[in-house]
C-alpha cells in the first residue's frame, strides 16, 4: 500500500433510532432511549460485582429456574428469535420485570467485553441499589403491547 491508501478503522456510533429499525417483532416492551442508557450504566456496575450479573441464554434460564430474581434485559435484534422467544413468558410467570433494548452489541460492550450478549439477569446489590430501583420501577411502568 502507498501512503495515501492506508486503511483507517472507524467505529461509528449508531444512533438509537437507527438501531430500533432492526428490532424483532416480539421486542416489546422496548426501553426508551433514556432508560436504555440507565440500563447500560446498571449493567456496567453489576458486572463489577461478582455473581450479580448473569449473562447469556443458558445461564439466565438456569438461574431463573433455580429461583434467582432480578431484572431481565433482552436484546431486541437477536436472530433467530426462536432461541429466546419463550423467555418473556417465563419472566411473566415468575413475576420478573423485563424489557428489550435495541442492540446486543451495546449490551455486551456495556459490560466491557467485545462480545455481544443476548440477555442478562441483574441481581440487586447495595452498591447500585438506587439505580436498580429506578430502572426496575421504569421497566414495570412500560406498557405491554399485544397484537
Secondary structure as GFF3:
##gff-version 3
##sequence-region A 1 147
A	DSSP	three_ten_helix	3	5	.	.	.	ID=ss1
A	DSSP	alpha_helix	16	20	.	.	.	ID=ss2
A	DSSP	alpha_helix	33	48	.	.	.	ID=ss3
A	DSSP	beta_strand	53	55	.	.	.	ID=ss4
A	DSSP	alpha_helix	57	65	.	.	.	ID=ss5
A	DSSP	beta_strand	71	75	.	.	.	ID=ss6
A	DSSP	three_ten_helix	81	83	.	.	.	ID=ss7
A	DSSP	alpha_helix	87	94	.	.	.	ID=ss8
A	DSSP	beta_strand	98	101	.	.	.	ID=ss9
A	DSSP	alpha_helix	104	110	.	.	.	ID=ss10
A	DSSP	beta_strand	119	122	.	.	.	ID=ss11
A	DSSP	three_ten_helix	126	128	.	.	.	ID=ss12
A	DSSP	alpha_helix	129	140	.	.	.	ID=ss13
###
